Amino acid sequence: MNAPLNLTTDMANALRALAMDAVQKANSGHPGAPMGMAEMAVALWGRHLRVNPADPGWPDRDRFVLSNGHASMLLYALLHLSGHALSMDDLKAFRQLHSRTPGHPEIGITPGVETTTGPLGQGLANAVGMALAEKLLAQAFNRPGHDIVDHRTYVFMGDGCLMEGISQEAISLAGVWGLNKLIALYDDNGISIDGPVQGWFADDTALRFKACGWNVIGTVDGHDVAALDAAITQARSSSERPTLIICKTRIGQGSPKRANTAKAHGEPLGAEEIAATRAAIGWPHAPFEIPETVRNAWDLRTRGAAQQRDWTARLADYRVAHPALAEELERRLSGRRPIHFEDVVFKAITDVALKGETVASRKASQQVLAALGPALPELIGGSADLTGSNLTDFPGCGAVKGGSFEGRHVHYGVREFGMAAAMNGMALHGGFIPYGGTFLTFSDYSRNAIRMAALMKQQVIHVFTHDSIGLGEDGPTHQPVEHAASLRLIPHLDVWRPGDATETAVAWAHALGQRDRPSALLLSRQNLPAQTRTPEQVAEAHRGAYVLSDRAAARAVLIASGSELGLAMTAQQHLDALGVPVRVVSMPSSSVFDRQDARWQQAVLGDARLPRFGVEAGISRFWRQYGCVDALGVDSFGESGPGPSVYAHFGLTVEALVARVQAWLTAAA
């Protein structure tokens, strides 16, 4: 039942008051957007959104994303008033150290927050991924009379979100996929930090979205709850397209002096203006005080519990009608792996090791996917228009493109950033482990979404092929040099650069076992020689680095990763012939190795008195952290030419490595 007009006004003003009071108390924050979007929130949360504050993670809830995450106090106020486990004291602690109300919404900290937002535009792309996940799950599990997966994804966004280039990637994908259960409400207030946006944002937003295959509603008066309610109702009826609702609002609505100005965006209103605003909107209550009538009007616990009970009852009927499907759906939503999946993984690694094939690690990756993909239906892949190069598909995976949701390989087009952020949304939604491919050098395009996955602790797997100057003729624009070292700097991201097919299988196994962190697999274009290992060494590879080949009375340690592992092994043989025994350490993942205990690290790297040499076709100074006295690497941009010629040009040769080891040992004698 809709609230009376005066109560609806009070519901909106409660959001305004909490936003300006919390920002004022913190002396930091963004009051303008929450004040301007208050009626949008009343219309959506008060009349349409399906959530249960007592169980904010129930599977068939609607998803709500605040893409303009600087407006976080709007979301915190909504969560508190609707009955989520977020207290008034939490609101009073806004932006304080270790509070549950950080400056921008963060998943895992605040109950009811669906994704971490703040970098503008990514929330919109996350929402696209969530809506795609809903479509894919519905395709896999819904049956006639049993729409057990049936929810919507709503996103609030502002001018800044639409200025970011990722927004175009996201809306284009949503349109071509026909994500009709995605509804975006655009806070069109015409103000950004630098002032009125007309001088730097004059897009025809409606035509832009229409051109990408969206329904467009509006412009709607963003302060008219009834009009907004009608627009959302209309959007919900769409059966083929996502919908944009353009909501014309005033930033800082209600503030006599700050409304419709950039001053309302990112600073407290001040005590005097807050008092004037209270008078202007007819809100006589003290800071952080909410009348009981307004609190009751906002409380969604009864409605949400009833909605969840209805779904639970339908799920019970579904279990009777389709017991196997129900069991599989619940397994996937819980994150549990299929029975015997670990056996499948073990067999895949063992088979690769026994085969001993000289093959590019990108090809080895595809072979591993062919073994693991059929046994793990939640694994969904994709590529940014490089499937034939990334080799991210596998036999029988099928394709997701142009509104078809039956496959397991997504054609993202040339949209690296949009792909990465959409994969974050799929992981956040649940029921999927997404992976996607592009060239390593193009990780620059998607880096911030990779960082967000690490910040959110989401299991997303990035397959980066063409990982070095070894790709050859495409030249320095495509040859990554600093990228491996750069990605390794991102906290909570596991970066793997396997040296052959067996290590590639280990990398995949490890990535699939890490449920609370993303992984990046850096794979070669060129063939890599297979190395011989004992079963114990294969197990040790899971620890990120291990001794691949040792010598008694070793005089030096060669630490290599990826395609340079074979170079180090050959150099060891040459040094043997010269009477210089050395240890070869394979380090496919420094990220994982750095988490190992000190005893293991010392056992692998050996006596600190032994000189260590890093070997990798990338920035050489990366290896200083492991006590290396020298490193064979690439400290400039690449060159165009056949791969072997480029390696020789940069001195990444067996002869050069042998000479460096000899020279250092001679000088130290």
Disulfide bonds with the S-S distance in Angstrom:
none
